């Protein structure tokens, strides 16, 4: 069984319930359609630690990424909430994605 996690924006927490991400995951739709013939498990749903923090120097983010690795997470899907109106990804999220990839965790941009 493939273990998946989702990474979303902390600011989005003000208005986001995660419902659209979970619906897409549960129905294997949108960016989760690639798993239609696989058994998958949502192992984690995490947020960044906020704007202005440098993830590579943030002990909390380092701990989160290590926990994902220990839990056997193979893929992290990055939520659409991590992009601005022009479709540009937040630089904090981009750095977190790089940190995940350095630990051997595949990163896919998109959930629903």
N, CA and C atoms as a LAMMPS dump frame, in Angstrom:
ITEM: TIMESTEP
0
ITEM: NUMBER OF ATOMS
336
ITEM: BOX BOUNDS ff ff ff
-5.0000000000000000e+02 5.0000000000000000e+02
-5.0000000000000000e+02 5.0000000000000000e+02
-5.0000000000000000e+02 5.0000000000000000e+02
ITEM: ATOMS id mol type element x y z
1 1 1 N 0.848 -1.168 0
2 1 2 C 0 0 0
3 1 3 C 0.896 1.234 0
4 2 1 N 0.585 2.173 -0.873
5 2 2 C 1.354 3.407 -0.977
6 2 3 C 0.833 4.42 0.036
7 3 1 N 1.766 4.987 0.813
8 3 2 C 1.405 6.004 1.795
9 3 3 C 1.595 7.393 1.201
10 4 1 N 0.551 8.208 1.348
11 4 2 C 0.507 9.545 0.771
12 4 3 C 0.329 10.552 1.902
13 5 1 N 0.863 11.756 1.689
14 5 2 C 0.607 12.877 2.595
15 5 3 C 0.207 14.076 1.749
16 6 1 N -0.433 15.04 2.391
17 6 2 C -0.776 16.298 1.726
18 6 3 C -0.114 17.431 2.495
19 7 1 N 0.364 18.412 1.749
20 7 2 C 0.981 19.613 2.318
21 7 3 C 0.175 20.816 1.863
22 8 1 N -0.282 21.604 2.817
23 8 2 C -1.089 22.777 2.507
24 8 3 C -0.567 24.002 3.242
25 9 1 N -1.09 25.151 2.857
26 9 2 C -0.703 26.449 3.391
27 9 3 C -1.314 26.695 4.768
28 10 1 N -0.513 27.193 5.689
29 10 2 C -1.012 27.502 7.025
30 10 3 C -2.093 28.584 6.975
31 11 1 N -1.906 29.583 6.132
32 11 2 C -2.9 30.655 6.012
33 11 3 C -4.247 30.118 5.526
34 12 1 N -4.208 29.105 4.688
35 12 2 C -5.445 28.53 4.156
36 12 3 C -6.293 27.934 5.275
37 13 1 N -5.672 27.621 6.387
38 13 2 C -6.378 27.053 7.531
39 13 3 C -7.518 27.958 8.013
40 14 1 N -7.416 29.258 7.7
41 14 2 C -8.454 30.198 8.106
42 14 3 C -9.787 29.913 7.408
43 15 1 N -9.74 29.354 6.197
44 15 2 C -10.972 29.128 5.428
45 15 3 C -11.116 27.698 4.918
46 16 1 N -10.068 26.906 5.03
47 16 2 C -10.064 25.568 4.426
48 16 3 C -10.408 24.49 5.439
49 17 1 N -11.324 23.626 5.051
50 17 2 C -11.644 22.456 5.88
51 17 3 C -10.873 21.224 5.432
52 18 1 N -10.279 21.305 4.247
53 18 2 C -9.617 20.139 3.673
54 18 3 C -10.583 19.249 2.914
55 19 1 N -11.856 19.613 2.892
56 19 2 C -12.885 18.758 2.288
57 19 3 C -12.615 18.444 0.82
58 20 1 N -12.216 19.442 0.047
59 20 2 C -11.985 19.199 -1.385
60 20 3 C -10.787 18.279 -1.603
61 21 1 N -9.736 18.462 -0.809
62 21 2 C -8.564 17.575 -0.905
63 21 3 C -8.942 16.139 -0.544
64 22 1 N -9.676 15.977 0.56
65 22 2 C -10.069 14.642 1
66 22 3 C -11.033 13.986 0.015
67 23 1 N -11.936 14.761 -0.538
68 23 2 C -12.872 14.209 -1.522
69 23 3 C -12.11 13.689 -2.734
70 24 1 N -11.195 14.503 -3.257
71 24 2 C -10.397 14.072 -4.41
72 24 3 C -9.594 12.821 -4.073
73 25 1 N -9.022 12.772 -2.872
74 25 2 C -8.256 11.602 -2.451
75 25 3 C -9.147 10.371 -2.358
76 26 1 N -10.253 10.498 -1.636
77 26 2 C -11.139 9.349 -1.404
78 26 3 C -11.747 8.797 -2.681
79 27 1 N -12.047 9.674 -3.632
80 27 2 C -12.642 9.248 -4.901
81 27 3 C -11.596 8.989 -5.985
82 28 1 N -10.324 9.197 -5.628
83 28 2 C -9.213 9.05 -6.577
84 28 3 C -9.486 9.87 -7.834
85 29 1 N -9.792 11.141 -7.6
86 29 2 C -10.06 12.081 -8.689
87 29 3 C -8.957 13.125 -8.747
88 30 1 N -9.013 13.92 -9.809
89 30 2 C -8.071 15.031 -10.02
90 30 3 C -6.634 14.499 -9.956
91 31 1 N -5.815 15.053 -9.088
92 31 2 C -4.408 14.652 -9.025
93 31 3 C -4.188 13.297 -8.355
94 32 1 N -5.241 12.71 -7.823
95 32 2 C -5.135 11.379 -7.213
96 32 3 C -5.608 10.28 -8.166
97 33 1 N -6.047 10.665 -9.335
98 33 2 C -6.514 9.695 -10.321
99 33 3 C -5.406 8.72 -10.722
100 34 1 N -4.174 9.146 -10.604
101 34 2 C -3.037 8.292 -10.977
102 34 3 C -2.956 7.024 -10.129
103 35 1 N -3.675 7.005 -9.014
104 35 2 C -3.66 5.851 -8.11
105 35 3 C -4.884 4.957 -8.282
106 36 1 N -5.636 5.142 -9.346
107 36 2 C -6.911 4.431 -9.496
108 36 3 C -6.766 2.914 -9.418
109 37 1 N -5.606 2.391 -9.774
110 37 2 C -5.396 0.946 -9.732
111 37 3 C -4.497 0.521 -8.568
112 38 1 N -4.306 1.42 -7.603
113 38 2 C -3.438 1.13 -6.463
114 38 3 C -4.21 1.283 -5.162
115 39 1 N -3.724 0.605 -4.162
116 39 2 C -4.256 0.793 -2.816
117 39 3 C -3.415 1.88 -2.159
118 40 1 N -4.073 2.92 -1.67
119 40 2 C -3.359 4.043 -1.072
120 40 3 C -3.918 4.364 0.313
121 41 1 N -3.075 4.988 1.114
122 41 2 C -3.461 5.39 2.464
123 41 3 C -3.023 6.838 2.67
124 42 1 N -3.904 7.656 3.212
125 42 2 C -3.532 9.01 3.575
126 42 3 C -2.898 8.943 4.96
127 43 1 N -1.583 9.094 4.999
128 43 2 C -0.835 8.925 6.238
129 43 3 C -0.652 10.234 7.004
130 44 1 N -0.754 11.372 6.301
131 44 2 C -0.566 12.663 6.978
132 44 3 C -1.184 13.787 6.165
133 45 1 N -1.628 14.795 6.891
134 45 2 C -2.168 16.022 6.308
135 45 3 C -1.502 17.14 7.081
136 46 1 N -0.553 17.812 6.447
137 46 2 C 0.244 18.786 7.183
138 46 3 C 0.186 20.171 6.568
139 47 1 N 0.489 21.143 7.375
140 47 2 C 0.56 22.543 6.948
141 47 3 C 2.017 22.988 7.03
142 48 1 N 2.339 24.017 6.26
143 48 2 C 3.639 24.651 6.445
144 48 3 C 3.607 25.323 7.817
145 49 1 N 4.717 25.883 8.259
146 49 2 C 4.756 26.542 9.564
147 49 3 C 4.618 28.054 9.452
148 50 1 N 4.215 28.542 8.293
149 50 2 C 3.93 29.958 8.14
150 50 3 C 4.934 30.712 7.295
151 51 1 N 4.473 31.823 6.788
152 51 2 C 5.296 32.711 5.969
153 51 3 C 6.425 33.311 6.805
154 52 1 N 7.524 33.551 6.156
155 52 2 C 8.635 34.204 6.829
156 52 3 C 9.565 33.266 7.565
157 53 1 N 9.192 32.02 7.688
158 53 2 C 10.075 31.044 8.324
159 53 3 C 10.893 30.361 7.235
160 54 1 N 12.135 30.116 7.523
161 54 2 C 12.998 29.413 6.584
162 54 3 C 12.951 27.922 6.927
163 55 1 N 12.255 27.138 6.118
164 55 2 C 12.03 25.729 6.468
165 55 3 C 13.293 24.938 6.806
166 56 1 N 14.383 25.197 6.1
167 56 2 C 15.602 24.417 6.343
168 56 3 C 16.231 24.729 7.701
169 57 1 N 15.796 25.829 8.341
170 57 2 C 16.299 26.19 9.673
171 57 3 C 15.211 26.087 10.738
172 58 1 N 14.067 25.576 10.352
173 58 2 C 12.911 25.459 11.245
174 58 3 C 12.888 24.043 11.826
175 59 1 N 13.237 23.937 13.104
176 59 2 C 13.298 22.613 13.737
177 59 3 C 11.974 21.865 13.64
178 60 1 N 10.86 22.595 13.722
179 60 2 C 9.558 21.954 13.61
180 60 3 C 9.331 21.336 12.242
181 61 1 N 9.702 22.049 11.176
182 61 2 C 9.532 21.506 9.829
183 61 3 C 10.471 20.331 9.601
184 62 1 N 11.678 20.444 10.094
185 62 2 C 12.628 19.332 9.968
186 62 3 C 12.069 18.093 10.662
187 63 1 N 11.464 18.285 11.825
188 63 2 C 10.859 17.168 12.56
189 63 3 C 9.676 16.578 11.789
190 64 1 N 8.843 17.437 11.192
191 64 2 C 7.698 16.948 10.409
192 64 3 C 8.158 16.079 9.239
193 65 1 N 9.163 16.549 8.532
194 65 2 C 9.65 15.8 7.363
195 65 3 C 10.257 14.47 7.8
196 66 1 N 10.979 14.483 8.903
197 66 2 C 11.554 13.235 9.415
198 66 3 C 10.437 12.269 9.816
199 67 1 N 9.366 12.781 10.389
200 67 2 C 8.233 11.927 10.779
201 67 3 C 7.593 11.294 9.55
202 68 1 N 7.433 12.082 8.476
203 68 2 C 6.882 11.521 7.238
204 68 3 C 7.748 10.365 6.755
205 69 1 N 9.058 10.577 6.777
206 69 2 C 9.978 9.539 6.328
207 69 3 C 9.848 8.291 7.197
208 70 1 N 9.795 8.484 8.51
209 70 2 C 9.668 7.348 9.431
210 70 3 C 8.346 6.612 9.252
211 71 1 N 7.303 7.331 8.878
212 71 2 C 5.988 6.718 8.655
213 71 3 C 5.902 6.006 7.314
214 72 1 N 6.929 6.148 6.502
215 72 2 C 6.957 5.464 5.206
216 72 3 C 6.2 6.192 4.106
217 73 1 N 5.997 7.494 4.267
218 73 2 C 5.322 8.27 3.225
219 73 3 C 6.194 8.282 1.974
220 74 1 N 5.586 7.926 0.852
221 74 2 C 6.31 7.879 -0.416
222 74 3 C 6.068 9.098 -1.286
223 75 1 N 4.878 9.695 -1.147
224 75 2 C 4.49 10.809 -2.01
225 75 3 C 3.791 11.873 -1.18
226 76 1 N 4.129 13.144 -1.448
227 76 2 C 3.422 14.266 -0.837
228 76 3 C 2.782 15.075 -1.952
229 77 1 N 1.481 15.266 -1.839
230 77 2 C 0.745 16.118 -2.779
231 77 3 C 0.648 17.512 -2.172
232 78 1 N 0.999 18.511 -2.964
233 78 2 C 0.973 19.9 -2.517
234 78 3 C -0.346 20.523 -2.959
235 79 1 N -1.076 21.077 -2.014
236 79 2 C -2.39 21.638 -2.281
237 79 3 C -2.365 22.888 -3.147
238 80 1 N -3.473 23.129 -3.81
239 80 2 C -3.603 24.309 -4.669
240 80 3 C -3.562 25.596 -3.853
241 81 1 N -3.813 25.51 -2.565
242 81 2 C -3.785 26.684 -1.68
243 81 3 C -2.382 27.256 -1.528
244 82 1 N -1.381 26.562 -2.02
245 82 2 C 0.003 27.017 -1.891
246 82 3 C 0.429 27.913 -3.048
247 83 1 N -0.52 28.226 -3.932
248 83 2 C -0.237 29.096 -5.076
249 83 3 C -1.013 30.395 -4.932
250 84 1 N -0.439 31.451 -5.484
251 84 2 C -1.16 32.718 -5.489
252 84 3 C -2.124 32.75 -6.676
253 85 1 N -2.83 33.863 -6.856
254 85 2 C -3.813 33.984 -7.925
255 85 3 C -3.249 33.806 -9.324
256 86 1 N -1.946 34.054 -9.478
257 86 2 C -1.291 33.904 -10.778
258 86 3 C -0.744 32.494 -10.983
259 87 1 N -0.974 31.608 -10.007
260 87 2 C -0.509 30.23 -10.137
261 87 3 C 0.938 30.015 -9.73
262 88 1 N 1.537 31.009 -9.073
263 88 2 C 2.926 30.878 -8.624
264 88 3 C 2.959 30.249 -7.235
265 89 1 N 3.841 29.29 -7.072
266 89 2 C 3.95 28.598 -5.79
267 89 3 C 4.683 29.458 -4.766
268 90 1 N 4.23 29.386 -3.546
269 90 2 C 4.864 30.069 -2.416
270 90 3 C 6.312 29.58 -2.288
271 91 1 N 7.244 30.498 -2.039
272 91 2 C 8.66 30.102 -1.949
273 91 3 C 8.922 29.198 -0.742
274 92 1 N 8.149 29.368 0.325
275 92 2 C 8.297 28.497 1.494
276 92 3 C 7.924 27.066 1.121
277 93 1 N 6.829 26.919 0.396
278 93 2 C 6.389 25.585 -0.038
279 93 3 C 7.409 24.968 -0.992
280 94 1 N 7.955 25.78 -1.885
281 94 2 C 8.967 25.282 -2.819
282 94 3 C 10.171 24.733 -2.057
283 95 1 N 10.574 25.434 -1.001
284 95 2 C 11.708 24.961 -0.202
285 95 3 C 11.361 23.677 0.546
286 96 1 N 10.15 23.6 1.08
287 96 2 C 9.729 22.374 1.765
288 96 3 C 9.71 21.205 0.777
289 97 1 N 9.219 21.445 -0.42
290 97 2 C 9.189 20.403 -1.452
291 97 3 C 10.597 19.899 -1.747
292 98 1 N 11.554 20.806 -1.814
293 98 2 C 12.948 20.408 -2.049
294 98 3 C 13.475 19.557 -0.896
295 99 1 N 13.125 19.942 0.315
296 99 2 C 13.559 19.174 1.483
297 99 3 C 12.969 17.765 1.457
298 100 1 N 11.706 17.659 1.051
299 100 2 C 11.063 16.35 0.948
300 100 3 C 11.769 15.482 -0.093
301 101 1 N 12.033 16.066 -1.24
302 101 2 C 12.701 15.324 -2.313
303 101 3 C 14.096 14.879 -1.909
304 102 1 N 14.8 15.706 -1.121
305 102 2 C 16.125 15.321 -0.624
306 102 3 C 16.058 14.093 0.277
307 103 1 N 14.91 13.874 0.907
308 103 2 C 14.707 12.703 1.772
309 103 3 C 14.133 11.513 0.997
310 104 1 N 14.023 11.667 -0.33
311 104 2 C 13.534 10.562 -1.153
312 104 3 C 12.028 10.48 -1.255
313 105 1 N 11.33 11.542 -0.873
314 105 2 C 9.873 11.576 -0.949
315 105 3 C 9.475 12.328 -2.211
316 106 1 N 8.693 11.684 -3.046
317 106 2 C 8.242 12.304 -4.288
318 106 3 C 7.231 13.403 -3.991
319 107 1 N 7.314 14.496 -4.73
320 107 2 C 6.388 15.621 -4.553
321 107 3 C 5.589 15.81 -5.826
322 108 1 N 4.271 15.911 -5.661
323 108 2 C 3.358 16.165 -6.779
324 108 3 C 2.598 17.418 -6.468
325 109 1 N 2.609 18.35 -7.407
326 109 2 C 1.871 19.595 -7.226
327 109 3 C 0.42 19.356 -7.615
328 110 1 N -0.455 19.459 -6.634
329 110 2 C -1.88 19.331 -6.896
330 110 3 C -2.57 18.309 -6.034
331 111 1 N -3.794 18.645 -5.677
332 111 2 C -4.675 17.741 -4.938
333 111 3 C -6.002 17.701 -5.682
334 112 1 N -6.787 18.742 -5.539
335 112 2 C -8.097 18.796 -6.208
336 112 3 C -8.085 19.818 -7.332
